[in-house]
Amino acid sequence: MKDSILQLFVQLIAQETGLHIRPQDCGALSQKIASRMKALKLSIPEQYYQFLQTNSEPNQREWRELIVLLTTTESYFLRDKGQFKLLENVILPEIIEEKKRLSNESGLMRSLRIWSAGCSTGEEPYSLAILIQKLIPDWQDWNILILGTDINQEALDKAKQGIYSPWSFRLVDPEIQQQYFSKYKSEWIIDTKLIKNVKFTYGNLVKDDYPNTQNDLCNMDLILCRNVFVYFESQSISLVIKKFYNTLRMGGYLMTGHAELYGQIIPQFRSKIFPASVVYQRIEREQEKDYQPTQMLLNITCIEPKLRSENLSSPVLLPIGNSKDVATPLTRVREPFENILRSINVKQSNLFSLIPKNQDRLATNLIQEAGDFFKNKNYSEAIEKAEQVIELYPDNFEAYYLLAEIYANLGKYEQAIDYCQQALKVDSMSIFPYHILAHIAEEQGDLEGAKVFLKRIIYLSPSCISAYLELANIYNKEGNFKREKKMYTTSCEILKLLPPETPIEQQGKITASELLKYVKEVLLQSSNQ
């Protein structure tokens, strides 16, 4: 298939579904289009493209067939325990108490409305139903709606069946599994009491109109949209967020996957930062005129102290402001504080703008172009430009480091590690490649290796706060809470040396006092355990 027509398909898919087809996935997309053309007995791609553009019932059916090929349905019960603990111990209890108060004042039946947007095969809505029944003993006396929507009709059909393989329960306590599910041949079928409050329906987040009272998409207390935006174009994310805002009741909450709203302007939402996750609250009308929209520039959520209800109730509120900076996309490897702060040198710029003064102008331009492609997720073009730099200048650190970032982002860790090593051959004193190596090691479960790389960063840059915070995270996972506390304490000591309003910049602004407040909050929570 010609690249020109393939790019038309890419644009049309983004327009109709919000899905971002990465350059490295275009080969697979071409094969999927070919399979649908064969099913429809169409001979050339242009015919299929024109068919997808028509406005008819057959067209809508075909889009649903194509979507099945384009989307993933991997899910499991109680996915992301940190977020579910936050829901169980903080968010849902707050909502439930508010709904009780409103019911007592109005005399109306108590109600609760939750929307799982992008629910896949149904594990998330049913997990929410389990939480609700645990938190509301008299749940049968409430008017409860847990609405699951997805663009993949096959996934919805499976969700409605409520039959799951043992793999879907890989993080579920066996007691919960026995209580809410029954053995069905080699699989498990959900209890009918959970089905009562859960409803599934087809939904296209980009194209559908909502709020919509006819479809129950209105006045929501809580919207979960997790691991959806990671596949979306930036413009589509912005569009959907605005519609989510209007679909929530005042004071209602939105929870997304970690870092999925990085760099997005969130109008009228208040960001509440907990150790387990960031959540977004639609604020009251009288507060809107005094509240500035938030641009999510933090990925603090990877720092996960042990969660208990008594130490989760006080989030850190960071009014980050309305920065106009363009944020670099987060890589798939985890970067807890690296996007705020690479080191305590607060005037340090984005790496992609650190061009040596004596560098040839051609290499300078190529690096800048590669960085721009990377920011826009055009990875193949970014790789091509960076490789051109290496051909011209085999000792160019920025090119090697950028290639390491790209391959880490793509999950191709062997290539990422190789380019980190190449970068270190050029500049053995740089801490940046060690950050990537540490994150890859942690992603692969090699905590000892990750600690070695992070300690090397601290040796090279003793004031690098991100390394201390990453080490604290690892020590928490290992249950070494004494060392975890030591890392947080050291971070505090470093931050206290700065004037409170010192801007600490990395694609956005946060002051030393705001960062210090967060770290102190984590220390306080740890001391209460």
N, C-alpha and C positions, 0 to 999 in steps of 0.2 A: 504494500500500500504506500502511495506517495506520502511524503511527510506533510505536504500542504493540506491534503484532505484529512490526514490523521490529526493535525492540529485543529482543524475545524470541529472534529469530533470531541477533542479535549475541551474546546471552548464551549461547545453545546452541552456537554455533560456538566461542566461547572455551572453554567447558566441554569440548567434544569434541576440539578441536585445539590449544588454546592461542592461536590467532590473535586478535589485537586488531584489530577493525574500527574505524577512526577515524571520527568523525562526518562528515567530508568525503567519506568513501568509502561512505556508506550509500546514496546514490543508485545507485552502480554495483552495490552488493550487491543492491538491489531488482531491478535488471535481470537479474542472474545468477539470482536465485531464480525470476523469471518465466520465464526460458528453461528451467530445469529443470522447472518446473510444466508448461510446454507439452509438453516431451518425455514427461512422465509422464501427460499428459492430465488434470491436476488443475485445478479451476476456481477454488479459493480458497486463499490462503496458509495458512490454518489447517489445511487438509488436508495440505499439504506439511510443515508444522511437526510435526504429529502423526506423520506417516510417518517423519520423521527421528528421532523419539524412540523408535520401536519397536526391539526387539532381535531382528533377523532377518537372514538372509543378503541378501535384497533391500535391506534398510536399509543394510547395510555397503557393498554395491555402489553405492548412491546416494551415500553419503558420499564415496566415491572419485571419483565423477563431479563432485560439487560442489567437492571439494578442488582438482580440476584448474582450475576457474574462479577459485578464491580465491587460489591461490599463484602466485608468479613463478618462472621457471626460468632466469633470466639467470645465466650463469656462464662462466668461461673458464679455460684451463690456467694453472697457477702464479699464481693470483689473489692479489694482495698479495705482491709480491716480498720485502718486508721480513720478513714472517712466514715465507715459504718459505726465505729465507736463514737465519733463526733456526733453523728446523727442520733444515736441511741441516748447519749449522755447529756447532750446540750441542745441541739437544734430542735429535734422533735419534742422533747419535754417543754421547751419554751413555747413552741407552736401550740401544743396541746393545752397548756395552761391559759394561753391567750384565747383559744377557742372556747374553753370552759367559761371564761369571764364574759365573752361576748354572748354566749348562750344564756347565761344567768341574767344578763342585762336585758336581752331581747325576748326571752321566753321561748325562743325557737330551739329546735332540735340541734344538738351538737353535731358539727360537721368537720370533716377534714378532707382536703383535696390535694393530691400529689400527682405530679406528672413525671413519668420516666420517659424522656424524649430520646429516641434512639435505643429502644429497650432490647433490641436483638431478639434472642430466643426466650426472653422472659425471666431470666434469673434475677435481674435487678428488681422488677416490680414485686415478685414473690418474696424476695429478701426484705423489701420494705414492708410487705404484709406481715411477715414474721415479727419485725420490730414493733409494728403497730399493735399487734396482739399481745406482745410482751409488755408494752407501755400502757395500754388501755385495757384494764381488766373487763370493763363493761363495753367493749368495742361493739357488741351486737346492738347496743342502744344508740350508737352513733350512725350518722349518715357519712360513710367513708367511701371515697373514690380514689383508687390508685390506677391511673390511666397510663397504659404503655403504648407508645406509638413507634413505628419504624417504617422505613422506606422499602424494606425487604419483606415481601409478602410471604415467602417461604419460611423466614424466621418467625413471623407472626403466627403462621399456622402451627409451627412447632410449639410456640409459647402457649397457644390456646389448648393444645393437647396436655401440657403439663407433665410430660414424661421425659426423664433425664437420665443420662448415663452416669456411672460413678465418678467420672472425671469432672463433672459439674460441681461435685461436692468436695473437691480436693482441699479446700480451706474451711470446711464446715465441721463444727463440733458434732461427733457421732450422735450425741443426745438430741441435738436439734434436728438432725436428719431423721432419726427414729420418731420424733414427736410430730413432725409435719409432713412426712413422706411415708409411703408404703412400698414394699418390695413388689416389683412387677416384672416377672421373668428375670432378665439380667439387668434391668433398669429400675428406676424409682419413679413413682407417680405421686403427684402433689395431693395433699389432703383437700377435700372439698371446702373446708372452712376457710382456707386461704383464697380459694378461687372466688368466693362470694364478693369480695371487695375489689377485685382486680378486673379491669376491662382492657381489651386489646383492640386497636384499630390502626389502619394504614395511615401514615402521615409523612408528608414531605415538608421538612422544616423550612426549606427555601421558598417553595412555590405556594404552599397553603396559606390561607388567610386566618390569622388568629391574633387576638382572642376571638373565639367563635362559640356562642352560647349553644348552638345547635349540636355541636360536637363535644360539648363539655370542656372545651378548651378556654376556660375563663376563671378568674378569681381563684387562682391557685395559691395554696399556702407554701408549696415547695415544688421546685422544678429541679430534677436531676438530669443533666445532659453530660455524661461522662464518656470520654474516649470517642467522641464524635467529631469535635472541632479539629482534632489532630489531622483529619482527612479533608478538611474544608479549606476553600480559598478564603483569604482574609476578608474580602468584601462580603462574602456569604456569612461569615461569622458575625460581622458587624450588623448585617440585616437581621439575622436570627436573634441576636442579643436584644435588639430594640423590640422585637415582637415578644420575646420572653418577658421583658420589662412590663409591657402592657398587659400581659396575661397573668402576672402575679398580682395578688392583692397588696395593698400597702402594708409594708412590714414583712412581706413574704420573702422567701430565700431562694437563691439559685446556687446550685453546686455543680461544678464542672470537674473534668479531670485535671490533674496537676499540670500547671503551667500552660493550659490550653488557651488562656486568654492573654498570654504574654504579649505586650505591645498594643493591646486593643484599648480603645477609649470606651469606658463603661459609663454611659450617661445615667445620672441620678442614682446609681448603685453605690452603696457603702460597702467597702471591702472590710471584712472581719478576718483577721489572720490568727488562726489557731495553730498549735504545733502540728496537727495532723493534716490541715488543709486550709485553703482560703475559701470563704463563702461570701456571697454577694447578697446584700439585703436591699430591697426596694424601700427607700426611706419615705417618711411621712411628707405630705405636701408642704407643710409649713417649714420643713427643713430644706426643701429643694433650693430655695433662692439663696441660701447661705452655704450651700454645699457644692464644692467643685467636683466635676467628673473625675473619676480615677482612671489612671492609665496603669494597668498591671505590669509592673516591671520587676516583681519579686518572685523568686521561686524558693520561698522559705519553707515550703511544706514538706521538704524531704527530711527535715529535722524532726524526729519523732520520739520524744520522751514517752515513757509508759503512760498510757491514757487511763485516767480515772475521772469519775464525774466531778469530784471536788476540785480538780486542777484544770478542768477544761472550760470552766464557765466564764473566764475572763479573757476574752481575746485581746490581741494587740491591734488597735486601730491606727493605721498609718495613712494619713491624708497625703498621698504622694504628689498630688497636683496634676496638672494637665500639661505634661511635657509634650513638646512637638518633635522630640527626637524620634528617629526611626529605630525600632528595636531589632537587633539581630535575632533570627529565629533560634529557639532553644534546640540543642541537639538532643537526640534520644537518650544519650547518657546523661546522668543527673548532674546538675550544676547548682547546688543549693544557694551559695552566696556569691558565686563567681560572677554572676551577671550584675551584681551590685558593686562588687569590689574584688579586684584581682589581688591587690595588696593595699597597704595603708597609704601608699603614695596616691593621695586623693586627686592629683592633677593628671593621673595617667589616662591616656586616650584609648579609644578602641584600637585593638591590635592592627586592624586592617588599615588604619590611617598612620601607622608607625612606619613610614618610608624613610630609609636611610638618606641622609642629605646628599651623599655622593652617588646615589643610585642612578643608573641611566633612565632617562625619561620614559623610554619604551617599557621597561620593566615596571616602573612606577604606575604607568597607565594600565598595564595588564593586571597588576595586583589589585588596583582599584576596581577594574571591571570585574575581576573574579570575585572580589568581595561583594559587589553589587548583585551579581548573579546568585551568590550564596544567600544573601539576605532575602532574595525573591524566590528561593527554593529551586532555582534553575541549576541543579547540581552538575549536570553533564557539561554545560557551558562553563561553569566555574572551574571544573576539573581541567577542561581543555585550556583555559587561560592560564591557570596555575602551572600546568605542565609546560606551556610555552615559555613561561618565565624560567623554569628550571633548565630548559634547553639552552636558553641564552645565558643564564647565570646559575650554574650548578650549586653555588653556595648561598642561595637566597633563602634566608630563614623563613620569611613570611609565606613564601610559596609552599614550603614543606609543611608549615604549621596549618595553613589553610586547608591543604589536602587532608591532613590528619583530622581536622574538624569535620570536613565533608564526609569522609568515610565513616567516622564515628556516628555522624548523624544518620547515615544510611544503614547502620548496624553492621558494617563490614569492618570488624574489629582488627583482623589481621593486617589489612592495609593501613588502618589508622595507626596501629602500633608501629608498623614499619616507617611511616612518615614521621611519627614522633621521634623515632630513633635517628632518622636523617636530620631532623631539625636540631636535635641535641648535638649532633656531630658538628653542626655549624655554630651553635651557641650553647655550650654545655652549662652555662650559668642561668639560662632562661627557666623560669618556673612554669611557663604556659604548657609545654608538652607534658610535664609531670601531672598537671591537672587532668589532662585527657587520659593519661595512662592510669591514674588513680580511679577515675570514674569508670573506665572500661573494666578494670580489675574488680571493682565493687559490683558492677552490672553482671559480671560472670561469676560472682559468688566468692571471689578470692579476696577476702577481707584482709588477710595478712599482707598480700601484695599491695592492696590499696593503702594500707597504713605505711608501708615502706615508702611509697611515692609521696604521700602527704608529709611524712617526716622529712623527706628530702627537700620539699618545698619550704618547710619551716627553717631548715638549715640554711638554704639559700636566701630566704626572705623571712626573717624572724617575726615580722609584723604582718604577715599575710593572714588576715582573719579568716578567709574562706577555708584555709587548710585546717585551722583549729576547729572550726564548726563542722567540717566534714569528719574529722577524727572523732568529735563528740558524737556524731551520728553513728559511726561504726562502733564505738565503745558501748553506746546504748544497745545496739543490736546484740552485742556480745554479753550484755549484762554486767559490764564493768562500769558501774555507775560512779565509782570514785574517780576513775580516769575521765569519764564523761564530764563530770563536774569541774575537774581541773581544766579541761579545754575551754569550757564556757567562762570560767573565772579568768583565764588568761585573755580571752577575747575582750572581756569587760575592762581589764586593766589597760589593754592597748587603746580601746575606744575612749577611755577616760582622759587620755593624754591629749585628745583633740578638743578644740573649742566646740561647744555644743552644736553650733549652727554650721560647722564645717560641712560643705557638700561633699558627699562621697558619690562619685559619678561612675556609671557604667551603663550607657544607653538611657539614662534617666537620672533622677536625683533623689537621694535620701540623705538626711543629715546624720551626723555621728550620734546625736542624742536619740534619734528615732531608732537607729540600729541598736544602740546601747539599751534602750527601753525594752526592745524585743528580747535581747539576750538575758537581761535581768529577769524578765518574766519567765523565761524557760528555767533559769536557775531557781527562782522561787517555787515553781511547780515541782521541780526535782526535790527540793528540800522538804516539800509537804508530803512526799511519798513515803 
